């Protein structure tokens, strides 16, 4: 499966382009604390919107395929 195909699967599953920290942790099969650590280390880019932290589907796919 390519990175683009993975993004399309995520888009179909969630029907939106941003995921919460909890959803991101679920997709990556890691804890929310690990998501925070990756974000703080600059390994996983996030967006702050209205006080919440969100991750784009493309960023999640990039993280998986760059490992």
C-alpha positions in Angstrom: 0.0 0.0 0.0 1.3 3.4 -0.9 1.3 6.5 1.3 -1.4 8.0 -0.9 -3.6 4.9 -0.7 -3.2 5.0 3.1 -4.4 8.7 3.2 -7.4 7.7 1.2 -8.3 4.9 3.6 -8.0 7.3 6.5 -10.1 9.8 4.7 -12.9 7.2 4.1 -12.7 6.0 7.7 -12.9 9.4 9.4 -14.6 11.5 6.7 -12.4 14.5 7.6 -8.8 15.7 7.1 -7.7 16.3 10.7 -7.5 13.8 13.5 -7.4 14.4 17.3 -4.4 13.3 19.4 -6.4 10.3 20.6 -7.4 9.2 17.1 -3.8 9.7 15.9 -2.5 7.5 18.8 -5.1 4.9 17.8 -4.0 4.9 14.1 -0.3 4.7 15.1 -1.0 2.1 17.8 0.8 4.2 20.4 -0.2 6.0 23.5 -1.3 9.7 23.6 1.8 10.4 25.7 4.0 9.0 22.9 2.2 11.2 20.4 3.0 14.2 22.7 6.6 13.2 22.8 6.9 12.8 19.1 5.2 16.1 18.6 7.5 17.9 21.0 10.6 16.3 19.4 9.4 17.5 16.0 9.0 14.0 14.6 5.2 14.4 14.2 3.8 17.8 13.1 0.6 19.1 14.5 -1.8 22.0 14.2 -3.4 23.9 17.1 -7.0 24.8 16.4 -9.2 26.3 19.1 -7.1 25.0 21.9 -7.0 21.4 20.5 -4.1 19.6 18.9 -4.8 18.0 15.5 -2.9 16.0 12.9 -3.4 16.0 9.2 -4.0 12.6 7.5 -1.0 13.3 5.3 1.2 13.9 8.3 0.2 10.6 9.9 0.9 8.8 6.6 4.2 10.6 6.2 5.2 9.5 9.7 4.4 5.9 9.0 6.1 5.7 5.7 9.2 7.6 6.8 10.0 5.2 9.6 
